[in-house]
Amino acid sequence: MGGGRASPVAGVALTGADVDFVAGLLDLRESQPLALHATARVLAQLAASPIFNVLDPRFVTRHELPLDREVSLLCPDGCPSGLVVEAFAVPGKVALYAEDGAAAPELGTLAGDAVGLRVGAGDRSFFYIPACAGMTASLAGRLRGADLVLFDGTLWHDEEMIALGLGTKTGARMGHLSVSGPGGTIALLAPLGIGRKIFVHINNTNPMILNDSPERAAAVRAGWEVAEDGMEITL
């Protein structure tokens, strides 16, 4: 890479407007060409937040991701990247900072505030779903028999943050399925015949993140992997 500033990142596809997913965009603001892909609802949230005006439109092109339709991810110059993606709504909620303080948020909605992505190249594809508040028949059908699924592993149990005195919200209130329990991710995805399952978006309160914890052992016994920094995946 030449010049004083450069990044190997040519594009970003967002799965929601939560701070966890969009804050990294602010590190890509230095007049670098970038293609940004997101649903109309997420793009609207970015447009409504003045801080994201640092993504100079002369360099950062914004592309709407339609739901339930495969599209080609573009490079900053408009050429196809070689990757295709299909965005689909998953149960979720609007980003915390965009909630109407005067009204209880709608939880588990399929409005497009939270989406999953099926990413493909050639004849191979995988699913990326870092935030999901529930399992629907439609979502289970999509994931059935998949080669690889990267799925929301935020909390081990629903009241984890409360029990540790680190928050006042349950996982469900934050828009996340719990990993454990009869209604948790491990149980819900077990019968779907997925080839490889990896937990992502893991909160630092989740004991599963520790290599020697009983929770990590339970996840591994159930056929799951836990993502880590620098992890490389070959599909």
N, C-alpha and C positions, 0 to 999 in steps of 0.2 A: 504494500500500500504506500502511495506517495503522499506528499503534502504534510502539513503540520497536524492535521486532524483527519482521522479516517476511522471507519467502522466496517466490519464485514457484514453487518446487518443490512440487507437490501429491502426487507419488508417485514411487516408485523400483521398477524391476524389475531384480533381480540375476541375473547369469549364472554366479555362483560365489561361494565364500566366501573367495577369496584376498584378501590385504590390499589389493591394487590396486583391488578391486571394492567392498570394504565400508568402508574407512577413511573415505571421504567421508560416511558416515552420521553420523559423530561431529560433523560440522559442522552437522547438521540436528537437533540435540538440544534446542534452546531452546524447549521447550513449544510447538512448532509442529505443527499437524495435518499428518499425513503418512501415506500408504498405502504399505506395503512389501510387495512381491510377490516370492516366491522359492520354489524347490522345497523339499520337506520336508527334504532333506538339508542344504541351506544354512540354512534356518530353525533346524535343530537345532544347527548350528555357532554361529550367533549366540546362541542360547539358552544354549549351554555357555560362552560368553565373558562374564564378569560386566561387562566394560567397556561392553557394548551394553545394559546395564540403564539407561543414560542415555537411551535411546529410550523415554521414558515411555509405557506402554501406554494412559494416558488420552488421549494425543494421537496415538500411532503405532499404527495397526492393521496387523497382520501377516496376510497372505493367502498360502495355499499355491498355487503354480503347478503344476498337474498336468502330466505329460509327455504330449505328443502329443494335446492337446486345446485347442481355441481357447476362450479365456475373455476376458471384458471386464475391462480394468483399471479399478479403482475409484478414485474420489476419496476424500479423508479422511472425507467424510460418508456414504460408501457408495453414492453415485450413480455411474453409468457415466461414464467419462471421455471416451468417444467413440473410444477406442483398443481394439483387440483384440490379443491376443498368444497365440501358440502356442509353448510351450517344448519343446525336444527335446534329448535327450542327445547330446553330441558326445564323441569320444575325449578323455579328460583324466585328472585325478587329484585326490585330496583336496588341500585347501589345505596348504601347506608346514607351517604351525604346528600342523596337526592330524595330521600323519604320526606313525605309531608308530615311534619311534626304534629299536626293537628289531627291526624288520622292514623289508625293502625295500618301498617303495610300489608299489602296482599302477599301472602306467602305461598310458595309452590305454584305460582302462575306460569303459564306458558306464553307469556307476552313477548318474549325475545330479549328480556333483560339478561338472562343467562342462556348461553347456547353451548352445545357441543360441536365439535368439528370432526368430520371424517376427512382425513388428509391422504391423498394418494399420489403415486408416481408410477407410471407404467401399469402393471397388473397387481401391484401391492398397495395396501392401504392400512391405516390404523385410526383409532378413535382417541380423541383428546377431550376430556370432560373434567375440568379442574374444580367446578362448583356445580353441585346438584342437590336439590332439596328433597327429591323423592324419585321413586321408580314407577314408571308408567308401562303399560303393555306395549306401547309404541316404542319406547326407548329399549325395553328388553328385547323386542324384535329386531331392532337395529344391531344390537350388540351380540345377538346369538351367533355363535360360530366364528366370531371375529378372530383374526390372527393376533391382534394386540390391542389392548385397551389401557389407556392411562386415565385414572379416575380419581375423583375427589377423596382425599384421605385426611381432611382437615382435623377432625376430632375423633378420638377413640370412643368416647361416649358423650351423650347429649349434654350433660351438665358439667362437663369437664372444667370449663372456665370458671363456673360458679363455685365448684367444689374447691378449686385452688385459690379462690379469692382474687382472681385476675380479671373478672368481668361479671356482668349481670345478665348476659344473654345466653340462652341455650344454643346449641348448634343449629337446631331447627329454626330458631328465630333469626339466625344469621344466614340461613339459606343453605345449610349443609346436612346431608345424611351423616349419621355416625358410622364408624367402621364396624363396631361390634354390635352384638345383640341380634335377636330374631328378625328385627326389621332393619338391620344394618347392611352395609355394602357387601361384606363378606358373604352373608347369608343370601342376599338378593341376587348376586351375580354368580353364585356357585352352580346353579343348574343351567347356565347359558352356554356351556361348552366353549369358553374363550381360551384361545391358545396360550396367551401370555397376559398377565394382569399386573399392573404397576400402580402403586399409590403415588399421587403427586399432591402438591399444595398442602403439605403437612404442617400443621401448627406446631410451634415449639413446646406446647403443653402436651402434645400427644406422645405418650410413652413409647409408642411404636417406633419413634424416630431413633431410639437407643438400640444399638446392635444386640445388647445382652439382656433386653427386657423380656418378660413373659409375653407381653403384647406383641413384640416383634416375632417371637417364636410362634405364637398363635397365627399371625398373619402368614408366615412362611409355610406353616403346616397346611394352611388353607389354599396354598398355591399362589400367593401374592409375593411380589417384590416391593421394596420401598425405595423410591427414587432418592438419589443423592447428588450433590454438586459434582459436576464433571461427568456424569453418567452418559455413556454412549450406547445407543441401541441400534442393532442391525436387524432389519426386518426381511 
